[in-house]
């Protein structure tokens, strides 16, 4: 039994390693194909940062819309409670999907950025001129530093979505289980908390968008 368990863990380990290598290999194959088509990693990085920035702007709008929907349920009288739940649930799902897209876009930025920096570092050895090599290394260091700052702000905005989604999910679930006027009244305090969280989230998103724009301006 012990040997069987050990083999199972080994099999899982090798599956994990194989999957990681496949993902890495697929990325490298993609970048190689794009390079042959005249589209370099730098171009791909610019495009992916733009898409991550746009996804954050979309997420902002989705969260704002969700808050407005929740407010309409909490403060409007004679609300059709079943319809209110359905619309609020749909708004939550839209926000959740927007958050997922933001995370995916940030992952894609990280993937190409690391590939680009590895390539730049390896190409330093091709210089014959010590001065040009020094200047190039300095440029890489500066770009990596700016990229790191942008990524930190992006991740901070990304992380700020989680507590909002948690609060929102709890309220949607509560609404589902308590479709009555008394339950709606008890959600007013929850709305105030959600409003504060979304206001903070929007601030983080705005900082991430501004940081992305700064990075793009310097890179281009």
ROSE-4610 file (N, C-alpha, C; in Angstrom, 1 decimal, always signed):
// ROSE-4610
residu = [X/X/X/X/X/X/X/X/X/X/X/X/X/X/X/X/X/X/X/X/X/X/X/X/X/X/X/X/X/X/X/X/X/X/X/X/X/X/X/X/X/X/X/X/X/X/X/X/X/X/X/X/X/X/X/X/X/X/X/X/X/X/X/X/X/X/X/X/X/X/X/X/X/X/X/X/X/X/X/X/X/X/X/X/X/X/X/X/X/X/X/X/X/X/X/X/X/X/X/X/X/X/X/X/X/X/X/X/X/X/X/X/X/X/X/X/X/X/X/X/X/X/X/X/X/X/X/X/X/X/X/X/X/X/X/X/X/X/X/X/X/X/X/X/X/X/X/X/X/X/X/X/X/X/X/X/X/X/X/X/X/X/X/X/X/X/X/X/X/X/X/X/X/X/X/X/X/X/X/X/X/X/X/X/X/X/X/X/X/X/X/X/X/X/X/X/X/X/X/X/X/X/X/X/X/X/X/X/X/X/X/X/X/X/X/X/X/X/X/X/X/X/X/X/X/X/X/X/X/X/X/X/X/X/X/X/X/X/X/X/X/X/X/X/X/X/X/X/X/X/X/X/X/X/X/X/X/X/X/X/X/X/X/X/X/X/X/X/X/X/X/X/X/X/X/X/X/X/X/X/X/X/X/X/X/X/X/X/X/X/X/X/X/X/X/X/X/X/X/X/X/X/X/X/X/X/X/X/X/X/X/X/X/X/X/X/X/X/X/X/X/X/X/X/X/X/X/X/X/X/X/X/X/X/X/X/X/X/X/X/X/X/X/X/X/X/X/X/X/X/X/X/X/X/X/X/X/X/X/X/X/X/X/X/X/X/X/X/X/X/X/X/X/X/X/X/X/X/X/X/X/X/X/X/X/X/X/X/X/X/X/X/X/X/X/X/X/X/X/X/X/X/X/X/X/X/X/X/X/X/X/X/X/X/X/X/X/X/X/X/X/X/X/X/X/X/X/X/X/X/X/X/X/X/X/X/X/X/X/X/X/X/X/X/X/X/X/X/X/X/X/X/X/X/X/X/X/X/X/X/X/X/X/X/X/X/X/X/X/X/X/X/X/X/X/X/X/X/X/X/X/X/X/X/X/X/X/X/X/X/X/X/X/X/X/X/X/X/X/X/X/X/X/X/X/X/X/X/X/X/X/X/X/X/X/X/X/X/X/X/X/X/X/X/X/X/X/X/X/X/X/X/X/X/X/X/X/X/X/X/X/X/X/X/X/X/X/X/X/X/X/X/X/X/X/X/X/X/X/X/X/X/X/X/X/X/X/X/X/X/X/X/X/X/X/X/X/X/X/X/X/X/X/X/X/X/X/X/X/X/X/X/X/X/X/X/X/X/X/X/X/X/X/X/X/X/X/X/X/X/X/X/X/X/X/X/X/X/X/X/X/X/X/X/X/X/X/X/X/X/X/X/X/X/X/X/X/X/X/X/X/X/X/X/X/X/X/X/X/X/X/X/X/X/X/X/X/X/X/X]
num = [1/1/1/2/2/2/3/3/3/4/4/4/5/5/5/6/6/6/7/7/7/8/8/8/9/9/9/10/10/10/11/11/11/12/12/12/13/13/13/14/14/14/15/15/15/16/16/16/17/17/17/18/18/18/19/19/19/20/20/20/21/21/21/22/22/22/23/23/23/24/24/24/25/25/25/26/26/26/27/27/27/28/28/28/29/29/29/30/30/30/31/31/31/32/32/32/33/33/33/34/34/34/35/35/35/36/36/36/37/37/37/38/38/38/39/39/39/40/40/40/41/41/41/42/42/42/43/43/43/44/44/44/45/45/45/46/46/46/47/47/47/48/48/48/49/49/49/50/50/50/51/51/51/52/52/52/53/53/53/54/54/54/55/55/55/56/56/56/57/57/57/58/58/58/59/59/59/60/60/60/61/61/61/62/62/62/63/63/63/64/64/64/65/65/65/66/66/66/67/67/67/68/68/68/69/69/69/70/70/70/71/71/71/72/72/72/73/73/73/74/74/74/75/75/75/76/76/76/77/77/77/78/78/78/79/79/79/80/80/80/81/81/81/82/82/82/83/83/83/84/84/84/85/85/85/86/86/86/87/87/87/88/88/88/89/89/89/90/90/90/91/91/91/92/92/92/93/93/93/94/94/94/95/95/95/96/96/96/97/97/97/98/98/98/99/99/99/100/100/100/101/101/101/102/102/102/103/103/103/104/104/104/105/105/105/106/106/106/107/107/107/108/108/108/109/109/109/110/110/110/111/111/111/112/112/112/113/113/113/114/114/114/115/115/115/116/116/116/117/117/117/118/118/118/119/119/119/120/120/120/121/121/121/122/122/122/123/123/123/124/124/124/125/125/125/126/126/126/127/127/127/128/128/128/129/129/129/130/130/130/131/131/131/132/132/132/133/133/133/134/134/134/135/135/135/136/136/136/137/137/137/138/138/138/139/139/139/140/140/140/141/141/141/142/142/142/143/143/143/144/144/144/145/145/145/146/146/146/147/147/147/148/148/148/149/149/149/150/150/150/151/151/151/152/152/152/153/153/153/154/154/154/155/155/155/156/156/156/157/157/157/158/158/158/159/159/159/160/160/160/161/161/161/162/162/162/163/163/163/164/164/164/165/165/165/166/166/166/167/167/167/168/168/168/169/169/169/170/170/170/171/171/171/172/172/172/173/173/173/174/174/174/175/175/175/176/176/176/177/177/177/178/178/178/179/179/179/180/180/180/181/181/181/182/182/182/183/183/183/184/184/184/185/185/185/186/186/186/187/187/187/188/188/188/189/189/189/190/190/190/191/191/191/192/192/192/193/193/193/194/194/194/195/195/195/196/196/196/197/197/197/198/198/198/199/199/199/200/200/200/201/201/201/202/202/202/203/203/203/204/204/204/205/205/205/206/206/206/207/207/207/208/208/208/209/209/209/210/210/210/211/211/211/212/212/212/213/213/213/214/214/214/215/215/215/216/216/216/217/217/217/218/218/218/219/219/219/220/220/220]
x = [+0.8/+0.0/+0.9/+1.9/+2.9/+3.5/+4.0/+4.6/+3.6/+2.4/+1.3/+1.1/+1.0/+0.9/+2.0/+3.2/+4.5/+4.5/+4.1/+4.0/+3.0/+1.9/+0.8/+1.3/+2.0/+2.6/+3.6/+4.4/+5.5/+4.8/+3.7/+3.0/+2.5/+1.9/+1.3/+2.4/+3.5/+4.6/+5.1/+5.3/+5.7/+4.7/+3.4/+2.3/+2.4/+2.7/+2.8/+4.0/+5.1/+6.3/+6.1/+5.5/+5.2/+4.3/+3.3/+2.3/+3.0/+3.8/+4.6/+5.5/+6.1/+7.0/+6.3/+5.1/+4.2/+3.8/+3.4/+2.9/+4.1/+5.2/+6.4/+6.8/+6.8/+7.1/+6.2/+4.9/+3.9/+4.1/+4.4/+4.7/+5.9/+7.0/+8.2/+7.9/+7.2/+6.8/+6.0/+5.1/+4.3/+5.1/+6.0/+6.9/+7.8/+8.3/+9.1/+8.4/+7.2/+6.4/+6.1/+5.8/+5.5/+6.7/+7.9/+9.2/+9.4/+9.1/+9.3/+8.4/+7.2/+6.3/+6.5/+7.7/+8.1/+7.4/+6.8/+6.2/+7.1/+7.7/+8.7/+8.1/+8.8/+8.2/+7.9/+8.7/+8.4/+7.0/+6.7/+5.4/+4.3/+4.5/+3.5/+3.3/+4.4/+4.3/+3.4/+3.7/+2.9/+1.4/+1.1/-0.3/-0.9/-0.2/-0.8/-0.9/+0.0/-0.2/-1.4/-1.6/-2.8/-4.1/-4.1/-5.3/-5.5/-4.5/-4.7/-5.2/-4.7/-5.2/-6.7/-7.1/-8.5/-9.4/-8.9/-9.6/-9.9/-9.0/-9.2/-10.2/-10.2/-11.2/-12.6/-12.7/-14.0/-14.5/-13.5/-13.9/-14.4/-13.8/-14.3/-15.8/-16.1/-17.5/-18.5/-18.0/-18.8/-19.1/-18.1/-18.3/-19.2/-19.0/-19.9/-21.3/-21.5/-22.9/-23.5/-22.7/-23.2/-23.6/-22.8/-23.1/-24.5/-24.6/-25.9/-27.1/-26.9/-28.0/-28.3/-27.3/-27.5/-28.2/-27.8/-28.4/-29.9/-30.2/-31.6/-32.5/-31.9/-32.7/-32.9/-31.8/-31.9/-32.8/-32.8/-33.4/-34.7/-35.0/-36.3/-37.4/-38.6/-39.7/-40.5/-41.3/-42.2/-41.3/-40.2/-39.3/-39.8/-39.8/-40.1/-38.9/-39.0/-37.9/-37.2/-38.0/-37.4/-36.6/-37.2/-36.5/-35.2/-35.4/-34.2/-33.1/-33.4/-32.4/-31.7/-32.5/-32.0/-31.0/-31.4/-30.6/-29.3/-29.4/-28.3/-27.3/-27.8/-27.0/-26.3/-27.0/-26.3/-25.2/-25.5/-24.4/-23.2/-23.4/-22.3/-21.5/-22.2/-21.5/-20.7/-21.2/-20.5/-19.2/-19.3/-18.2/-17.1/-17.6/-16.7/-16.0/-16.7/-16.0/-15.0/-15.4/-14.4/-13.2/-13.3/-12.2/-11.3/-11.9/-11.2/-10.4/-11.0/-10.3/-9.1/-9.2/-8.1/-6.9/-7.2/-6.2/-5.5/-6.3/-5.7/-4.8/-5.3/-4.5/-3.1/-3.2/-2.0/-1.0/-1.5/-0.7/+0.0/-0.7/-0.1/+0.9/+0.8/+1.8/+3.0/+2.9/+4.1/+4.8/+4.1/+4.7/+5.6/+5.1/+5.9/+7.0/+6.7/+7.7/+9.0/+8.8/+9.9/+10.7/+9.9/+10.6/+11.4/+10.9/+11.6/+12.8/+12.8/+13.9/+15.0/+14.6/+15.6/+16.3/+15.6/+16.1/+17.1/+16.7/+17.6/+18.9/+18.7/+19.9/+20.9/+20.3/+21.2/+21.9/+21.2/+21.8/+22.9/+23.0/+24.1/+25.5/+25.6/+26.8/+27.2/+26.3/+26.6/+27.4/+27.4/+28.1/+29.6/+30.2/+31.7/+32.1/+31.2/+31.5/+31.1/+32.1/+31.8/+30.9/+31.0/+30.2/+28.7/+28.5/+27.1/+26.5/+27.3/+26.8/+26.4/+27.2/+26.9/+25.6/+25.4/+24.2/+23.0/+23.2/+22.1/+21.6/+22.6/+22.3/+21.6/+22.1/+21.4/+19.9/+19.7/+18.3/+17.5/+18.0/+17.3/+16.9/+17.9/+17.6/+16.5/+16.6/+15.6/+14.2/+14.1/+12.9/+12.3/+13.2/+12.7/+12.2/+12.8/+12.4/+11.0/+10.8/+9.5/+8.4/+8.8/+7.9/+7.5/+8.4/+8.2/+7.2/+7.4/+6.5/+5.1/+5.0/+3.7/+3.0/+3.7/+3.2/+2.7/+3.4/+3.0/+1.7/+1.5/+0.3/-0.9/-0.6/-1.6/-2.1/-1.1/-1.5/-2.3/-1.9/-2.7/-4.1/-4.3/-5.7/-6.4/-5.7/-6.3/-6.7/-5.9/-6.2/-7.3/-7.5/-8.6/-10.0/-10.0/-11.3/-11.9/-11.0/-11.4/-12.4/-12.1/-13.0/-14.3/-14.3/-15.5/-16.4/-15.8/-16.6/-17.1/-16.3/-16.8/-18.0/-17.9/-19.1/-20.3/-20.1/-21.1/-21.8/-21.0/-21.5/-22.4/-21.9/-22.7/-24.1/-24.1/-25.3/-26.3/-25.7/-26.6/-27.2/-26.4/-26.8/-27.9/-27.7/-28.7/-30.0/-29.9/-31.1/-31.8/-31.1/-31.7/-32.5/-31.9/-32.5/-33.6/-33.7/-34.6/-35.3/-36.2/-36.8/-38.1/-37.8/-38.8/-38.3/-39.3/-39.0/-38.1/-38.3/-37.5/-36.0/-35.8/-34.4/-33.8/-34.5/-34.0/-33.5/-34.3/-34.0/-32.7/-32.4/-31.2/-30.0/-30.1/-29.0/-28.5/-29.2/-28.7/-27.3/-27.1/-25.8/-24.7/-25.1/-24.1/-23.8/-24.8/-24.6/-23.5/-23.6/-22.6/-21.2/-21.0/-19.7/-19.2/-20.1/-19.8/-19.4/-20.1/-19.8/-18.4/-18.0/-16.7/-15.6/-15.9/-14.9/-14.8/-15.9/-15.8/-15.2/-15.4/-14.7/-13.2/-12.8/-11.4/-10.8/-11.6/-11.2/-11.0/-11.9/-11.8/-10.6/-10.2/-9.0/-7.8/-7.8/-6.6/-6.6/-7.7/-7.8/-7.3/-7.7/-7.2/-5.7/-5.1/-3.7/-3.0/-3.6/-3.0/-3.1/-4.2/-4.3/-3.3/-3.2/-2.2/-0.8/-0.5/+0.9/+1.1/+0.1/+0.2/+0.5/-0.2/+0.0/+1.4/+1.9/+3.2/+4.3/+4.1/+5.0/+5.0/+3.8/+3.7/+4.3/+4.2/+4.8/+6.3/+6.8/+8.3/+8.8/+8.1/+8.5/+8.5/+7.5/+7.4/+8.2]
y = [-1.2/+0.0/+1.3/+1.2/+2.3/+2.6/+1.5/+1.7/+2.3/+1.8/+2.3/+3.8/+4.2/+5.7/+6.5/+5.9/+6.6/+6.8/+5.7/+5.8/+6.8/+6.9/+7.8/+9.3/+9.6/+10.9/+11.2/+10.2/+10.4/+10.7/+9.9/+10.1/+11.5/+12.0/+13.3/+14.4/+14.1/+15.1/+15.2/+14.1/+14.1/+14.7/+14.5/+15.1/+16.6/+17.1/+18.5/+19.1/+18.4/+18.9/+18.9/+17.9/+17.8/+18.9/+19.2/+20.2/+21.6/+21.8/+23.1/+23.3/+22.2/+22.3/+22.5/+21.9/+22.1/+23.5/+24.1/+25.5/+26.4/+26.2/+26.9/+26.8/+25.5/+25.2/+25.9/+25.8/+26.5/+27.9/+28.6/+30.0/+30.3/+29.6/+29.8/+29.6/+28.5/+28.2/+29.4/+29.9/+31.0/+32.3/+32.6/+33.8/+33.6/+32.3/+32.1/+32.3/+31.8/+31.9/+33.4/+34.2/+35.6/+36.3/+35.9/+36.6/+36.4/+35.2/+35.0/+35.8/+36.2/+37.0/+38.5/+38.8/+40.2/+40.9/+40.1/+40.6/+40.2/+41.1/+40.8/+40.7/+40.2/+40.1/+41.4/+42.4/+43.8/+44.3/+44.0/+44.3/+43.6/+42.3/+41.5/+42.0/+42.4/+43.0/+44.2/+45.1/+46.4/+46.0/+45.1/+44.7/+44.1/+43.3/+42.6/+43.6/+44.5/+45.6/+46.4/+46.7/+47.5/+46.7/+45.4/+44.6/+44.4/+44.3/+44.2/+45.6/+46.7/+48.0/+48.1/+47.7/+47.8/+46.9/+45.7/+44.8/+45.4/+46.1/+46.8/+47.9/+48.6/+49.7/+49.0/+47.9/+47.2/+46.7/+46.1/+45.6/+46.8/+47.9/+49.1/+49.3/+49.3/+49.6/+48.5/+47.3/+46.2/+46.3/+46.6/+46.7/+47.9/+49.0/+50.2/+49.8/+49.1/+48.7/+47.8/+46.9/+45.9/+46.7/+47.7/+48.5/+49.2/+49.8/+50.5/+49.6/+48.3/+47.4/+47.0/+46.8/+46.4/+47.6/+48.8/+50.0/+50.1/+49.8/+49.8/+48.8/+47.7/+46.7/+47.1/+47.7/+48.0/+49.2/+50.2/+51.5/+51.7/+51.0/+51.2/+50.4/+51.0/+50.4/+49.6/+48.7/+47.9/+47.2/+46.7/+46.0/+44.5/+44.1/+42.7/+41.9/+41.2/+40.6/+39.5/+38.7/+37.7/+38.2/+39.3/+39.9/+40.6/+41.2/+41.9/+41.0/+39.8/+38.8/+38.4/+38.1/+37.6/+38.7/+40.0/+41.0/+41.3/+41.2/+41.3/+40.2/+39.0/+37.8/+37.9/+38.4/+38.6/+39.6/+40.7/+41.7/+41.2/+40.3/+39.7/+38.8/+38.0/+37.1/+37.9/+39.0/+39.9/+40.4/+40.8/+41.4/+40.3/+39.1/+37.9/+37.6/+37.6/+37.3/+38.4/+39.6/+40.7/+40.6/+40.2/+40.0/+38.9/+37.8/+36.7/+37.1/+37.9/+38.4/+39.3/+40.1/+40.9/+40.0/+39.0/+38.1/+37.4/+36.9/+36.2/+37.2/+38.4/+39.3/+39.7/+39.8/+40.1/+38.9/+37.7/+36.5/+36.5/+36.9/+36.9/+38.0/+39.1/+40.2/+39.6/+38.9/+38.4/+37.4/+36.6/+35.5/+36.1/+37.1/+37.6/+38.5/+39.2/+40.1/+39.3/+38.2/+37.4/+36.8/+36.4/+35.9/+37.0/+38.2/+39.4/+39.7/+39.8/+40.1/+39.1/+37.8/+36.7/+36.9/+37.2/+37.4/+38.6/+39.7/+40.9/+40.6/+39.9/+39.6/+38.7/+37.7/+36.8/+37.5/+38.5/+39.2/+40.2/+40.4/+41.3/+40.8/+39.5/+38.8/+38.9/+39.4/+39.5/+40.9/+41.8/+43.1/+42.9/+43.6/+43.8/+45.0/+46.0/+47.3/+47.3/+47.5/+47.5/+48.6/+49.8/+50.9/+50.7/+50.1/+49.8/+48.7/+47.8/+46.7/+47.3/+48.3/+48.9/+49.7/+50.5/+51.3/+50.4/+49.3/+48.3/+47.7/+47.3/+46.7/+47.7/+49.0/+50.0/+50.2/+50.1/+50.3/+49.1/+47.9/+46.7/+46.9/+47.3/+47.5/+48.5/+49.6/+50.6/+50.1/+49.4/+48.9/+47.9/+47.0/+46.0/+46.6/+47.7/+48.4/+49.0/+49.7/+50.3/+49.2/+48.1/+47.0/+46.4/+46.3/+45.7/+46.6/+47.9/+48.9/+48.8/+48.7/+48.6/+47.3/+46.2/+44.9/+44.9/+45.5/+45.6/+46.3/+47.4/+48.2/+47.3/+46.6/+45.8/+44.7/+44.0/+43.0/+43.5/+44.7/+45.3/+45.6/+46.1/+46.3/+44.9/+43.9/+42.6/+42.1/+42.2/+41.6/+42.4/+43.6/+44.4/+44.0/+43.2/+42.7/+41.6/+40.8/+39.6/+39.9/+40.8/+41.1/+41.7/+42.4/+43.0/+41.8/+40.9/+39.7/+38.9/+38.7/+38.0/+38.6/+39.9/+40.6/+40.6/+40.8/+40.8/+39.4/+38.4/+37.0/+36.7/+37.1/+36.8/+37.5/+38.7/+39.5/+38.9/+38.4/+37.8/+36.5/+35.8/+34.5/+34.8/+35.8/+36.1/+36.5/+37.3/+37.7/+36.6/+35.6/+34.4/+33.6/+33.5/+32.7/+33.5/+34.8/+35.6/+36.6/+36.2/+37.1/+37.7/+38.7/+39.4/+40.8/+41.7/+43.1/+43.3/+42.4/+42.5/+42.2/+41.2/+40.9/+42.0/+42.7/+43.8/+44.9/+45.2/+46.2/+45.9/+44.6/+44.3/+44.4/+44.5/+44.7/+46.1/+47.0/+48.4/+48.7/+48.1/+48.2/+47.5/+46.4/+45.7/+46.6/+47.3/+48.2/+49.2/+49.8/+50.8/+50.2/+49.0/+48.4/+48.1/+47.6/+47.3/+48.6/+49.6/+50.9/+51.4/+51.2/+51.6/+50.7/+49.4/+48.5/+48.8/+49.1/+49.4/+50.7/+51.7/+53.0/+52.8/+52.0/+51.7/+50.9/+50.0/+49.2/+50.1/+51.0/+51.9/+52.7/+53.2/+53.9/+53.1/+51.8/+51.0/+50.7/+50.5/+50.3/+51.5/+52.7/+54.0/+54.1/+53.7/+53.8/+52.8/+51.6/+50.5/+51.0/+51.6/+52.1/+53.2/+54.1/+55.2/+54.6/+53.6/+53.0/+52.3/+51.6/+51.0/+52.0/+53.1/+54.1/+54.7/+54.9/+55.4/+54.4/+53.2/+52.1/+52.1/+52.1/+52.0/+53.2/+54.4/+55.6/+55.5/+55.0/+54.9/+53.8/+52.7/+51.5/+51.9/+52.6/+53.0/+54.2]
z = [+0.0/+0.0/+0.0/+0.8/+0.9/-0.5/-1.2/-2.5/-3.5/-3.4/-4.3/-4.1/-2.9/-2.6/-3.1/-2.9/-3.3/-4.8/-5.5/-7.0/-7.5/-6.8/-7.1/-7.0/-5.9/-5.7/-6.8/-7.1/-8.2/-9.5/-9.8/-11.1/-11.2/-10.0/-10.0/-10.2/-9.5/-9.7/-11.1/-11.8/-13.2/-14.1/-13.8/-14.6/-14.5/-13.2/-13.0/-13.7/-13.7/-14.3/-15.9/-16.4/-17.8/-18.3/-17.5/-17.8/-17.9/-16.9/-16.8/-18.0/-18.4/-19.5/-20.8/-20.9/-22.1/-22.2/-21.1/-21.1/-21.5/-20.9/-21.2/-22.7/-23.1/-24.5/-25.5/-25.2/-26.0/-26.2/-25.0/-25.1/-25.9/-25.8/-26.5/-28.0/-28.3/-29.7/-30.3/-29.5/-30.0/-30.3/-29.3/-29.5/-30.7/-30.9/-32.0/-33.3/-33.4/-34.6/-34.9/-33.8/-34.0/-34.4/-33.9/-34.3/-35.8/-36.3/-37.7/-38.6/-38.0/-38.7/-38.5/-37.8/-37.6/-36.4/-35.6/-34.3/-33.1/-32.5/-31.5/-30.1/-29.1/-27.7/-27.2/-27.5/-27.1/-27.6/-28.8/-29.4/-28.7/-28.4/-27.7/-26.3/-25.6/-24.3/-24.3/-25.2/-25.3/-25.5/-26.4/-26.6/-25.4/-24.7/-23.5/-22.3/-22.2/-21.1/-21.5/-22.7/-23.2/-22.9/-23.1/-22.9/-21.4/-20.6/-19.1/-18.6/-19.1/-18.7/-19.1/-20.3/-20.8/-20.0/-19.6/-18.8/-17.4/-16.9/-15.6/-15.7/-16.8/-17.0/-17.1/-17.8/-18.0/-16.6/-15.8/-14.5/-13.6/-13.7/-13.0/-13.3/-14.6/-15.0/-14.5/-14.5/-14.1/-12.6/-11.8/-10.4/-10.0/-10.8/-10.6/-10.9/-12.0/-12.4/-11.4/-10.8/-9.8/-8.6/-8.2/-7.0/-7.2/-8.4/-8.7/-8.7/-9.2/-9.1/-7.7/-6.9/-5.5/-4.8/-5.1/-4.4/-4.8/-6.1/-6.5/-5.8/-5.4/-4.7/-3.2/-2.6/-1.2/-0.9/-1.8/-1.5/-2.2/-3.3/-4.0/-3.4/-3.2/-2.6/-3.7/-3.3/-4.2/-5.3/-4.9/-5.8/-6.0/-7.3/-7.6/-7.1/-5.9/-5.3/-6.1/-6.8/-7.6/-8.7/-9.4/-10.5/-9.9/-8.8/-8.1/-7.9/-7.4/-7.1/-8.4/-9.5/-10.7/-11.3/-11.3/-11.8/-11.0/-9.7/-8.8/-9.0/-9.1/-9.4/-10.7/-11.7/-13.0/-13.0/-12.2/-12.0/-11.3/-10.3/-9.6/-10.5/-11.3/-12.3/-13.3/-13.8/-14.7/-14.1/-12.8/-12.1/-11.9/-11.5/-11.3/-12.6/-13.7/-15.0/-15.4/-15.1/-15.4/-14.5/-13.3/-12.4/-12.9/-13.4/-13.9/-15.1/-16.0/-17.2/-16.8/-15.8/-15.4/-14.9/-14.1/-13.7/-14.8/-15.8/-16.9/-17.7/-17.9/-18.7/-18.0/-16.7/-15.9/-16.1/-16.0/-16.1/-17.5/-18.5/-19.9/-20.0/-19.3/-19.3/-18.7/-17.5/-16.8/-17.7/-18.4/-19.2/-20.3/-21.1/-22.1/-21.6/-20.5/-19.9/-19.5/-18.8/-18.4/-19.6/-20.6/-21.8/-22.5/-22.5/-23.1/-22.3/-21.0/-20.2/-20.3/-20.4/-20.6/-21.9/-22.9/-24.3/-24.3/-23.7/-23.6/-22.9/-21.7/-21.0/-21.7/-22.4/-23.2/-24.4/-24.9/-26.1/-25.7/-24.4/-24.0/-24.4/-24.3/-24.6/-26.1/-26.9/-28.4/-28.7/-27.7/-27.9/-28.0/-28.9/-28.9/-28.2/-28.2/-27.6/-26.1/-25.3/-23.8/-23.4/-24.1/-23.8/-24.1/-25.3/-25.8/-24.9/-24.5/-23.6/-22.3/-21.8/-20.5/-20.6/-21.7/-21.9/-22.0/-22.7/-22.9/-21.6/-20.8/-19.5/-18.6/-18.7/-17.9/-18.3/-19.6/-20.2/-19.7/-19.7/-19.3/-17.8/-17.0/-15.6/-15.3/-16.0/-15.9/-16.3/-17.4/-17.9/-17.0/-16.5/-15.5/-14.2/-13.8/-12.6/-12.8/-13.9/-14.2/-14.4/-15.0/-15.2/-13.8/-12.9/-11.6/-10.8/-10.9/-10.2/-10.8/-12.1/-12.8/-12.3/-12.3/-12.0/-10.5/-9.6/-8.2/-8.1/-8.8/-8.8/-9.4/-10.5/-11.1/-10.2/-9.5/-8.5/-7.3/-6.9/-5.8/-6.2/-7.4/-7.9/-8.1/-8.6/-8.8/-7.4/-6.4/-5.1/-4.4/-4.8/-4.1/-4.6/-5.7/-6.2/-5.4/-4.8/-4.0/-2.9/-2.0/-0.9/-1.4/-2.5/-3.0/-3.5/-4.2/-4.7/-3.6/-2.5/-1.4/-0.7/-0.5/+0.1/-0.8/-2.1/-3.0/-3.1/-3.1/-3.2/-2.0/-0.8/+0.4/+0.4/-0.2/-0.2/-1.3/-2.4/-3.4/-2.9/-2.1/-1.6/-0.5/+0.3/+1.3/+0.7/-0.4/-1.1/-1.7/-2.2/-2.8/-1.7/-0.5/+0.6/+1.3/+1.1/+1.9/+1.1/+0.2/-0.7/-0.1/+0.9/+1.5/+1.9/+2.2/+2.4/+3.7/+4.7/+5.9/+5.6/+4.8/+4.4/+3.6/+2.7/+1.9/+2.9/+3.9/+4.9/+5.6/+5.9/+6.6/+5.7/+4.4/+3.5/+3.4/+4.0/+3.8/+4.4/+5.6/+6.2/+5.3/+4.7/+3.8/+2.6/+2.1/+0.9/+1.2/+2.4/+2.8/+2.8/+3.3/+3.3/+1.9/+1.0/-0.3/-1.1/-0.8/-1.5/-1.2/+0.1/+0.5/-0.2/-0.3/-0.9/-2.4/-3.0/-4.5/-4.8/-3.9/-4.0/-3.9/-2.9/-2.8/-4.0/-4.5/-5.6/-6.9/-7.1/-8.2/-8.1/-6.9/-6.7/-7.1/-6.7/-7.0/-8.5/-9.2/-10.6/-11.4/-10.9/-11.6/-11.5/-10.3/-10.2/-11.1/-11.2/-12.1/-13.5/-13.9/-15.3/-15.6/-14.7/-14.9/-14.9/-14.1/-14.1/-15.4/-16.0/-17.3/-18.4/-18.3/-19.3/-19.3/-18.1/-17.9/-18.5/-18.1/-18.6/-20.1/-20.7/-22.2/-22.8/-22.3/-22.8/-22.8/-21.7/-21.6/-22.5/-22.6/-23.4/-24.9/-25.3/-26.8/-27.2]
